Amino acid sequence: MSFDNLDSDNVQSDVDEEGGTPEEASNRTFLIVAGVFGAIVVLSLICLVLFVVFRVLPERNTKSKEATQAAAQNRAISDSATKTAIANLWTATPTQTASPLPPTPTTKATNTPVIQPSATPTSPNAGTLAALYQQATQTKAALNKPSPTATVKSTLTGTGFADQVGAPALFGLAAVLIVVIFLARRLRTANS
């Protein structure tokens, strides 16, 4: 018996005309489904990057600018309050002004000694300046504080690891991937 009579070309052409073996047909379905899910993942990543670039980063810049402006405004208020307090400490020196009327003669001389004003202003002592600076700082702090109200604020939001890494989104993604695994296995077993 010889196997020379087998026509291998006919067997190969039958397999090609039917669209391949059944294993290859189920692999195509699997590859199509995997490609669709891969495209969804890639599109999700692109959307995430766009969200971060156009939404998160500008918000951070805006908050940073607002904080800088508030700090500059607070510094200006503090400086002006301090300068005002220091200016109030200085005593005014009287100056002689030229009067258009001639001085009126006095009728009687008195024995009151005349004190000449000093040419330089007197400066306050260091203790008074420190007290005024403290008072100006407290006044500034009181102006910036809102009036106390009885509000209850939850302190648990944004404090955990899950909030920082986005645990709900991670759990949702894990559930989607588990569903993909079960669907892929079901498609493979259904076509074989």
C-alpha positions as CSV (number, residue, x, y, z in Angstrom):
1,M,0.0,0.0,0.0
2,S,1.3,3.3,-0.9
3,F,0.2,6.7,0.1
4,D,1.2,8.3,-3.1
5,N,-2.4,8.6,-4.3
6,L,-3.4,11.1,-1.6
7,D,-4.2,14.4,-3.1
8,S,-3.0,16.9,-0.5
9,D,-4.0,19.9,-2.7
10,N,-7.7,19.0,-2.5
11,V,-7.6,18.7,1.3
12,Q,-6.0,22.2,1.6
13,S,-8.4,23.8,-0.9
14,D,-11.4,22.5,1.1
15,V,-10.1,24.0,4.3
16,D,-9.4,27.4,2.6
17,E,-12.9,27.5,1.0
18,E,-14.6,26.9,4.4
19,G,-12.9,29.9,6.0
20,G,-10.3,28.0,8.0
21,T,-10.5,25.6,10.8
22,P,-13.1,26.1,13.5
23,E,-10.4,27.1,16.0
24,E,-9.3,29.9,13.7
25,A,-12.9,31.2,13.4
26,S,-13.3,31.4,17.2
27,N,-9.8,33.1,17.5
28,R,-11.0,35.8,15.1
29,T,-14.0,36.6,17.2
30,F,-11.8,36.7,20.3
31,L,-9.3,39.0,18.5
32,I,-12.1,41.3,17.4
33,V,-13.6,41.6,20.9
34,A,-10.1,42.1,22.4
35,G,-9.4,44.8,19.8
36,V,-12.7,46.6,20.7
37,F,-11.9,46.5,24.4
38,G,-8.3,47.6,23.7
39,A,-9.6,50.6,21.7
40,I,-11.9,51.5,24.6
41,V,-9.0,51.4,27.0
42,V,-6.8,53.6,24.7
43,L,-9.6,56.1,24.2
44,S,-10.2,56.2,28.0
45,L,-6.5,56.9,28.6
46,I,-6.6,59.7,25.9
47,C,-9.7,61.2,27.6
48,L,-8.0,61.0,31.0
49,V,-4.9,62.8,29.7
50,L,-7.0,65.5,28.1
51,F,-9.0,65.9,31.4
52,V,-5.9,66.4,33.4
53,V,-4.3,68.8,30.9
54,F,-7.4,71.0,30.3
55,R,-9.2,70.8,33.7
56,V,-7.0,69.8,36.6
57,L,-3.8,71.7,35.8
58,P,-5.6,75.1,35.1
59,E,-7.6,74.7,38.4
60,R,-4.3,74.2,40.3
61,N,-2.8,77.3,38.7
62,T,-5.9,79.3,39.5
63,K,-5.8,78.3,43.1
64,S,-2.1,79.0,43.3
65,K,-2.6,82.5,41.9
66,E,-5.5,83.2,44.3
67,A,-3.4,82.1,47.2
68,T,-0.6,84.3,46.1
69,Q,-2.9,87.3,45.7
70,A,-4.5,86.7,49.1
71,A,-1.0,86.5,50.7
72,A,0.1,89.8,49.0
73,Q,-3.2,91.5,50.1
74,N,-2.7,90.3,53.6
75,R,0.9,91.5,53.6
76,A,-0.2,95.0,52.3
77,I,-2.9,95.2,55.0
78,S,-0.5,94.3,57.7
79,D,2.1,96.7,56.5
80,S,-0.4,99.6,56.3
81,A,-1.8,98.8,59.7
82,T,1.8,98.8,61.2
83,K,2.8,102.0,59.4
84,T,-0.4,103.7,60.6
85,A,0.2,102.6,64.2
86,I,3.8,103.8,64.1
87,A,2.8,107.1,62.5
88,N,0.3,107.7,65.3
89,L,3.1,107.4,67.9
90,W,5.1,110.3,66.5
91,T,4.4,113.7,68.1
92,A,3.9,116.6,65.8
93,T,6.4,119.4,66.1
94,P,4.9,122.8,66.0
95,T,6.3,125.0,63.2
96,Q,6.2,128.8,63.0
97,T,4.2,130.2,60.2
98,A,4.4,133.6,58.9
99,S,1.3,135.5,59.9
100,P,-0.1,138.4,57.7
101,L,-1.0,140.4,60.8
102,P,1.6,141.9,63.0
103,P,1.8,140.4,66.4
104,T,-0.2,142.1,69.0
105,P,1.7,143.5,71.9
106,T,1.1,142.0,75.3
107,T,0.2,144.2,78.1
108,K,1.7,142.4,80.9
109,A,4.9,140.3,81.2
110,T,4.7,137.0,83.0
111,N,7.4,134.9,84.6
112,T,6.4,131.7,82.6
113,P,9.5,130.1,81.1
114,V,9.4,129.5,77.4
115,I,10.2,126.0,76.1
116,Q,11.6,125.9,72.6
117,P,10.3,123.0,70.4
118,S,12.9,120.6,69.4
119,A,14.0,120.3,65.7
120,T,13.9,116.5,65.7
121,P,10.8,114.5,66.3
122,T,10.8,112.2,69.4
123,S,10.6,108.5,68.7
124,P,8.5,106.1,70.7
125,N,10.3,103.5,72.8
126,A,10.7,99.8,71.6
127,G,8.1,98.5,74.0
128,T,5.4,100.8,72.7
129,L,6.3,99.9,69.1
130,A,6.1,96.1,69.9
131,A,2.7,96.6,71.6
132,L,1.3,98.6,68.7
133,Y,2.6,96.0,66.1
134,Q,0.9,93.2,68.1
135,Q,-2.3,95.3,68.3
136,A,-2.2,95.9,64.5
137,T,-1.6,92.3,63.8
138,Q,-4.5,91.3,66.0
139,T,-6.7,93.9,64.3
140,K,-5.7,92.6,60.9
141,A,-6.5,89.0,61.9
142,A,-9.8,90.0,63.3
143,L,-10.7,91.8,60.0
144,N,-9.9,88.7,57.9
145,K,-11.8,86.2,60.1
146,P,-15.4,85.4,59.3
147,S,-17.9,85.7,62.1
148,P,-18.1,82.4,64.1
149,T,-21.1,80.3,63.1
150,A,-22.2,76.9,64.3
151,T,-21.7,74.7,61.3
152,V,-20.8,71.1,61.3
153,K,-18.2,70.0,58.8
154,S,-17.3,66.5,58.0
155,T,-13.6,65.8,58.5
156,L,-13.5,62.4,56.9
157,T,-13.8,63.5,53.3
158,G,-10.5,63.4,51.3
159,T,-8.5,61.9,54.2
160,G,-7.9,58.4,53.0
161,F,-5.8,56.5,50.5
162,A,-8.8,55.5,48.5
163,D,-9.8,59.1,47.8
164,Q,-6.3,60.0,46.7
165,V,-5.9,57.2,44.2
166,G,-9.4,56.9,43.0
167,A,-10.4,53.5,44.4
168,P,-14.0,53.6,43.2
169,A,-12.8,54.0,39.6
170,L,-10.3,51.2,40.1
171,F,-13.0,48.9,41.4
172,G,-15.2,49.7,38.5
173,L,-12.4,49.0,36.0
174,A,-11.7,45.7,37.8
175,A,-15.4,44.7,37.5
176,V,-15.4,45.6,33.7
177,L,-12.3,43.5,33.2
178,I,-13.8,40.5,35.0
179,V,-16.9,40.8,32.7
180,V,-14.6,40.9,29.7
181,I,-12.8,37.7,30.9
182,F,-16.1,35.8,31.3
183,L,-17.4,37.1,27.9
184,A,-14.2,36.1,26.1
185,R,-14.3,32.6,27.6
186,R,-18.0,32.2,26.8
187,L,-17.4,33.3,23.2
188,R,-14.5,30.8,22.8
189,T,-16.5,27.9,24.2
190,A,-19.6,28.8,22.2
191,N,-17.8,28.7,18.9
192,S,-15.9,25.5,19.4
